[in-house]
Amino acid sequence: MKRKFEEMLVEVQEDHLKALTSANPVKAIEELIYNALDADATLVEIIFEPNAIGGIAKIIVKDNGFGIHEDNKKYFKGLGGSWKRNVKHTPRYKRIIHGKYGKGRFKAFALGDIVYWKTCYEINGKFLNWEIIGDSCKDIRIFQISPATPSKDTHGTTVIIENITEKAKNIKKSATRDSLTSELALYLINYSNIKIIYDGIPIDSQKYIIGNKEYKIPIVYNNEEILCDIIVLEWSIHTEKAIYFCDESGFVLDKREMRISTFGFNISVYIKSKSLAKYFADVDLSIWEFDPKLNKIIDAGKFCVREYCRAKIVREGQDIIETWKNEDVYPYTEPTNNKVEEIERQVFDVVALNINEHLPSFETFDRIAKKLSLTLVKSALERGPRELRKILEGIINLPKDSINDLNQLLEHTTLSDIIAASKAVADRLNFLTGLESIIFDHKAHTKERSQLHKLLENNTWIFGEEYNMSLSDKSLDRVLATHLQSLRPSTRKNSKSVLREGGKRGIIDMMLSRRIPESNPSEHTHLIIELKRPSQKIDQKVMSQVISYATAVMKDERFNSVKAKWYFWAVSNEITDEVNLMATGKGTPDGLYKDGENFQIWVMPWSKVLDNCKSRLHFFQQELKFENSAEQSIDYLRSIYSNYIPELDAPMSSNDSE
């Protein structure tokens, strides 16, 4: 008996639907595969029925999923509707759902003009089947839908595509299967019970992966931290050299050409993050190249690829490096102590191995010439990529193609910046540990202005990276004059003094300042720190002093109309119970002593300042595998700030009270 079909009109403009049908054919096949996987399919087959002249008559995508329930035919009526919208996981295998926007069914028309959905589902122990037909040549907005009837089949869906489009005629090629292998790689690794057969050959990502490395990198942009899992895969087959942006399950949201040298290795990189799914739902992909946030993520992916390639080159050349060591021409004699030295050594090995490979005469050099060449490379590398290029071009005469490949590894990785940044983090960790020991273990010997203050004035990152200007030990009128000058550069220095209550000139310990670009370019934020020696508690007398500073700023006629936010901190080791009671209230952050219209007064114990700083450096400390003792860190401080380190064994004199 012939089925009677009802007609359903999609309630959306035809031109909008046709835009979806212009999708890449590979992405259209991928979308149909994911539809099957969202239906808990464990087997998906992509079959190509030939026509009389060897082309493609039909594309068939067949699965054993739970089928499309008849109640879901309503979703064919509109664009954007899908049963998956409020569902996070599949019912049986708990896979993460991917489709949710109701667009995938229209991408099938990128493969052919006529699409049939033949589906069977189970309800109350019985199987029912029904069909959906769409013909984009007639009207892409109209679907023919049959009623559901009893069936002897089991559950599953078969999509049949006819009248194949011109751009889909080459989709049967092995290059398409290789592309799908890399596109589906992470998903197939996560869910091992899935079998996908493409034109009779299984898609088996694991079979073709010959190397992999995972990295966890936090990317900070505009005070937002994006945690990224970055996976670099190396393939035995030729795959597209691309950066894949994925959700947390490995579903590919979008991809970009990598545009870097991978030294002949077949590499793809996958960046997984919860944040990316929302980002790609909101961002205008046509202007992605100008998006600084996405470019920071891309740079992180490229960095990981370069690091993977460096490590592989070094592994493959380990025998050569051992030979150099035995010949006593290798310029490094000590083992690496941390991540910084490891990266620097690894990059040297890559450059040296490239010299050995691409400069045929290098092996014929005598021992002294080899040692001199490798020592020159080491020295140039420490000075930066430009110096190294001069050596490779002018003295060693390495071929230009090899230099250009190495230049991508060095210049765009900005090795000197990586090493410098890593060393800066190590220096900060040393400074932090030494400062903590001075403040807590040797507080009786530490003076406020001549020592602690001097240590901090060139290390204002302790209080936050955003404060980029500091003035030290100046009178309050100088601070305010600087503020006024930064807002109105043409204003001459005002000779009128700014006085605190009682007519005394105000002296502050430190001022840090930054602009706030998010709101108004003329607006400033200032931090004023009342820094006390570690042995002095923050009591009401100290807080009265801080309040008098704040009052002077708020009342002064030169500043009371200026757009600025002022933060006043009282910083020391301990806080009296009386002050602590005033700085802890229901519904307000701990430490907030007074909250004014455009100013706040905070009580900040050193323990809180240092803990905040340690939190910012924690990830880097883990990556650098950096460990230091208080004694080592104090020695580090002495080597740089010898004039400002207290004599830790000396008794405190009466002049130390300040």
Residue pairs with C-beta under 8 A, 6 or more apart in sequence:
3 131
3 146
3 147
3 149
4 146
4 147
5 131
5 133
5 144
5 145
5 146
6 144
6 145
6 146
6 147
7 142
7 143
7 144
7 145
8 73
8 76
8 77
8 142
8 143
8 144
8 145
9 77
9 141
9 142
10 17
10 76
10 77
10 78
10 79
10 140
10 141
10 142
10 143
11 77
11 78
11 79
12 78
12 79
12 141
14 139
14 140
14 141
16 79
17 79
17 106
17 140
17 141
18 136
18 140
20 103
20 106
20 107
20 109
20 110
21 106
21 107
21 109
21 110
21 136
21 140
22 110
23 31
23 107
23 110
24 110
25 110
25 111
25 165
25 167
25 168
25 171
26 171
26 176
26 179
26 180
26 183
27 107
27 110
28 107
28 108
28 110
28 111
28 168
29 46
29 59
29 61
29 111
29 171
29 176
29 180
30 180
30 183
30 184
30 252
31 99
31 104
31 107
31 108
32 61
32 104
32 107
32 108
32 159
33 44
33 46
33 61
33 180
33 184
33 196
34 98
34 99
34 104
34 251
35 99
35 104
35 105
35 157
36 44
36 61
36 63
36 65
36 157
37 44
37 65
37 90
37 95
37 98
37 187
37 191
37 194
38 65
38 84
38 90
38 95
38 97
38 98
38 99
39 63
39 65
39 66
39 67
39 68
39 90
39 157
40 65
40 66
40 90
40 91
40 92
40 93
40 95
41 63
41 64
41 65
41 156
41 194
42 64
42 93
42 193
42 194
42 195
43 63
43 64
43 194
43 195
43 196
43 197
44 61
44 62
44 63
44 194
44 195
44 196
44 197
45 60
45 61
45 62
45 63
45 196
45 197
46 59
46 60
46 61
46 196
46 197
46 198
46 199
47 58
47 59
47 60
47 61
47 62
47 199
48 56
48 58
48 59
48 60
48 172
48 199
49 56
49 57
49 58
49 59
49 60
50 56
50 57
51 57
55 164
55 169
56 164
56 168
56 169
56 171
56 172
57 162
57 164
58 112
58 160
58 161
58 162
58 164
59 111
59 112
59 160
59 161
59 164
59 168
59 171
60 158
60 159
60 160
60 161
61 158
61 159
61 161
62 156
62 157
62 158
62 159
63 156
63 157
63 158
64 154
64 155
64 156
65 155
65 156
65 157
66 91
66 92
66 121
66 122
66 155
67 119
67 120
67 121
67 122
67 129
67 155
67 156
67 157
68 117
68 119
68 121
68 130
68 132
68 157
69 83
69 121
69 123
70 121
70 128
70 130
70 148
72 83
73 130
73 132
73 145
74 81
75 81
75 82
75 83
75 102
76 105
76 132
76 143
76 145
78 102
79 102
79 103
79 106
80 101
80 102
80 103
81 102
82 99
82 100
82 101
82 102
84 97
84 98
84 99
84 100
85 100
85 102
87 97
88 96
88 97
89 95
89 96
89 97
90 97
93 191
93 193
95 191
95 249
96 247
96 248
96 249
96 251
98 247
98 249
98 251
105 117
106 140
108 115
108 134
108 159
108 161
109 115
109 134
109 136
109 140
110 165
110 167
110 168
111 161
111 164
111 165
111 168
111 171
112 161
112 162
112 163
112 164
112 165
112 168
113 135
113 136
113 137
113 162
113 163
113 165
114 133
114 134
114 135
114 136
114 137
114 161
114 162
114 163
115 133
115 134
115 159
115 160
115 161
115 162
116 131
116 132
116 133
116 158
116 159
116 160
116 161
116 162
117 131
117 132
117 133
117 157
117 158
117 159
118 129
118 131
118 157
118 158
118 159
118 160
119 129
119 130
119 131
119 132
119 156
119 157
119 158
120 127
120 128
120 129
120 151
120 153
120 154
120 155
120 156
120 157
121 127
121 128
121 129
121 155
122 128
122 154
122 155
126 150
127 150
127 151
127 152
127 153
127 154
127 155
128 148
128 149
128 150
128 151
129 148
129 149
129 151
129 153
130 145
130 146
130 147
130 148
130 149
131 144
131 145
131 146
132 143
132 144
132 145
132 146
133 143
133 144
133 145
134 140
134 142
134 143
134 144
135 142
137 163
170 176
172 199
175 238
176 198
177 198
177 199
177 201
177 203
178 237
178 238
178 239
179 239
179 240
180 196
180 198
180 203
181 203
181 204
181 205
181 208
181 235
181 237
181 239
182 205
182 233
182 235
182 239
182 240
182 242
182 244
182 268
183 244
183 252
183 255
184 196
184 203
184 205
184 252
185 205
185 209
185 233
185 250
185 268
185 270
186 231
186 246
186 249
186 250
186 251
186 252
186 270
186 272
187 194
187 249
187 250
187 251
188 194
188 196
188 203
188 204
188 205
188 206
189 205
189 206
189 250
190 249
190 250
195 202
196 202
196 203
197 203
208 235
208 236
208 237
209 233
209 234
209 235
209 236
210 234
210 235
210 236
211 232
211 233
211 234
211 265
211 308
211 312
212 231
212 232
212 233
212 234
213 231
213 232
213 304
213 307
213 308
213 311
214 229
214 230
214 231
214 232
215 229
215 230
215 231
215 232
215 304
215 307
216 227
216 228
216 229
216 230
217 228
217 230
217 300
217 304
218 225
218 226
218 227
218 228
218 619
219 225
219 226
219 227
219 228
219 296
219 297
219 300
220 226
221 292
221 293
221 296
222 293
222 518
226 273
226 275
226 297
227 273
227 274
227 275
228 271
228 272
228 273
228 297
228 300
229 248
229 271
229 272
229 273
230 269
230 270
230 271
230 272
230 300
230 301
230 304
231 269
231 270
231 272
232 267
232 268
232 269
232 304
232 305
232 308
233 267
233 268
233 269
233 270
234 265
234 266
234 267
234 308
234 312
235 266
235 267
235 268
236 266
237 266
238 266
239 266
239 268
240 255
240 268
241 257
241 258
241 262
241 266
241 267
241 268
242 255
242 256
242 257
242 258
242 268
242 269
243 255
243 256
243 257
243 258
243 268
243 269
243 271
243 298
243 301
243 302
244 252
244 254
244 255
244 268
244 269
244 270
244 271
245 252
245 253
245 254
245 255
245 256
245 271
245 276
245 280
245 297
246 252
246 253
246 270
246 271
246 272
246 273
246 276
247 253
247 272
247 273
247 274
247 276
247 277
248 272
248 273
248 274
248 277
249 272
250 270
250 272
252 270
253 276
253 277
253 280
254 280
254 285
256 288
256 298
258 267
258 268
258 269
258 301
258 302
258 305
260 302
260 305
260 306
260 408
260 412
261 404
261 405
261 408
261 409
262 305
262 309
263 309
263 313
263 405
265 309
265 312
267 305
267 308
267 309
269 301
269 302
269 304
269 305
271 297
271 300
271 301
273 297
276 297
279 293
279 294
283 291
283 294
288 294
289 295
302 412
302 413
303 413
306 408
306 409
306 412
306 413
307 343
307 346
309 350
309 409
310 346
310 347
310 349
310 350
310 409
311 346
313 349
313 350
313 353
313 354
314 321
314 346
314 349
314 350
314 353
317 349
317 353
317 356
320 353
320 356
321 330
321 349
321 352
321 353
324 330
324 352
324 370
324 374
327 367
327 370
328 367
328 371
329 367
329 370
329 371
329 374
330 374
331 348
331 371
331 374
331 375
331 377
331 378
332 345
332 348
332 378
336 342
336 345
338 426
338 624
338 625
338 626
339 422
339 623
339 624
339 625
339 626
340 419
340 422
340 423
340 426
340 624
343 415
343 418
343 419
343 422
344 381
344 382
344 415
344 419
347 381
347 409
347 410
347 415
348 377
348 378
348 381
350 406
350 409
351 377
351 381
351 388
351 392
351 406
351 410
352 374
352 377
354 398
354 402
354 405
354 406
355 362
355 373
355 377
355 392
355 396
355 398
356 362
356 363
357 402
358 398
358 399
358 402
359 396
359 397
359 398
359 399
362 370
362 373
365 373
373 395
373 396
376 391
376 395
376 396
377 388
377 391
377 392
377 396
380 387
380 388
380 390
380 391
381 387
381 388
381 415
383 416
384 415
384 416
385 407
385 410
385 411
385 414
385 415
385 416
388 406
388 410
389 403
389 407
392 398
392 403
392 406
393 400
393 403
398 406
409 415
422 620
422 624
425 617
425 620
425 621
425 624
425 626
426 624
426 626
427 636
428 461
428 617
429 617
429 621
429 626
429 628
430 628
430 632
430 633
430 636
430 637
431 459
431 633
431 636
431 637
432 462
432 610
432 613
432 614
432 617
432 633
433 628
433 629
433 630
433 632
433 633
434 630
434 633
434 634
434 636
434 637
435 455
435 462
435 610
435 637
436 606
436 610
436 630
437 630
437 633
437 634
438 446
438 452
438 455
438 534
438 634
438 637
438 645
438 646
438 648
439 446
439 452
439 534
439 573
439 606
439 610
440 534
440 573
440 606
441 630
442 646
442 648
443 533
443 534
443 535
443 573
444 535
444 652
445 646
445 647
445 648
445 650
445 652
445 656
446 452
446 533
446 534
446 535
446 646
447 533
447 646
447 656
447 658
448 509
448 531
448 532
448 533
448 536
448 658
449 473
449 509
449 658
450 644
450 658
451 644
451 645
451 646
452 531
452 533
452 534
452 644
453 472
453 473
453 509
453 510
453 531
454 641
454 643
454 644
455 637
455 641
455 644
455 645
456 462
456 510
456 531
457 470
457 472
457 510
460 467
460 470
460 510
460 512
461 613
462 609
462 610
462 613
463 512
463 527
463 529
463 569
463 609
464 512
464 527
464 612
465 616
466 514
466 525
467 512
467 513
467 514
467 527
468 512
468 513
468 514
469 511
469 512
469 513
469 514
470 510
470 511
470 512
470 513
471 478
471 479
471 482
471 510
471 511
472 509
472 510
473 507
473 509
473 510
474 482
474 507
474 508
474 511
475 497
475 505
475 506
475 507
476 498
476 500
476 505
476 506
476 507
476 508
476 549
476 552
477 494
477 496
477 497
477 498
477 505
477 506
479 508
479 511
479 528
480 498
480 553
480 556
480 558
480 559
481 493
481 494
482 511
483 513
483 524
483 526
483 559
483 562
483 564
484 491
484 494
484 558
484 559
484 562
485 491
485 493
486 513
486 524
487 522
487 524
487 562
487 564
494 558
497 505
498 505
498 506
498 552
498 556
498 558
499 505
499 506
499 552
500 506
500 548
500 549
500 551
500 552
501 548
501 551
501 552
506 548
506 549
506 552
508 528
508 529
508 530
508 549
509 529
509 530
509 531
510 528
510 529
510 531
511 526
511 527
511 528
511 529
512 526
512 527
512 529
513 524
513 525
513 526
513 527
514 524
514 525
515 521
515 523
515 524
515 525
516 523
516 524
516 525
516 565
520 563
522 563
523 563
523 564
523 565
524 563
524 564
524 565
525 564
525 565
525 566
525 567
526 564
526 565
526 566
526 567
527 567
527 568
527 569
528 549
528 566
528 567
528 568
528 569
529 568
529 569
529 571
530 542
530 545
530 546
530 549
530 568
530 569
530 570
530 571
531 571
531 572
532 538
532 542
532 570
532 571
532 572
533 572
533 656
533 657
533 658
534 572
534 573
534 606
535 573
536 542
536 572
537 572
537 573
537 574
537 575
537 576
538 570
538 571
538 572
538 574
538 575
538 576
538 579
538 603
538 605
539 576
539 578
539 579
540 576
540 578
540 579
542 570
542 572
542 579
543 570
543 579
543 582
543 593
543 601
543 603
546 568
546 570
546 593
546 601
547 594
547 601
549 568
550 566
550 568
550 594
550 596
550 599
550 601
553 559
553 566
553 599
554 560
554 566
554 596
554 598
554 599
564 598
565 598
565 599
566 598
566 599
566 600
567 599
567 600
567 602
568 599
568 600
568 601
568 602
569 602
569 603
569 604
570 593
570 601
570 602
570 603
570 604
571 604
571 605
571 606
571 609
572 605
572 606
573 605
573 606
573 607
574 605
575 583
575 603
575 605
579 593
579 603
580 603
582 593
583 590
583 591
583 592
583 593
583 602
583 603
584 590
584 591
585 592
588 595
591 602
591 603
591 604
591 608
592 600
592 601
592 602
593 601
593 602
593 603
594 600
594 601
620 626
628 636
634 645
634 648
637 645
638 645
